[in-house]
């Protein structure tokens, strides 16, 4: 069995750097659609709202990852992939 706590940060599916990059990109896209909505793009404000919901969902995913890592460090859940 593999000790999954030994995964290199760069190889982890969603590390801090990647999370921040995604959050920034989604926020920037949302802001862009909000601006387009003000300029008359049909549905721009709705796209802004939907993207910000995705951003909130991603925050929830990140919080779950952090909670899982804390639990693994305190040995309250198994560390193997089996």
Buried (B, 14 or more C-beta within 10 A) or exposed (E): EEEEEEEEEEEBEEBEEEBEEBBEEBBEBBEBBBEBBEEEBEEBBEBBBEBBEBBEEBEEEBEEBEEEEEEBEEEEEEEEEE
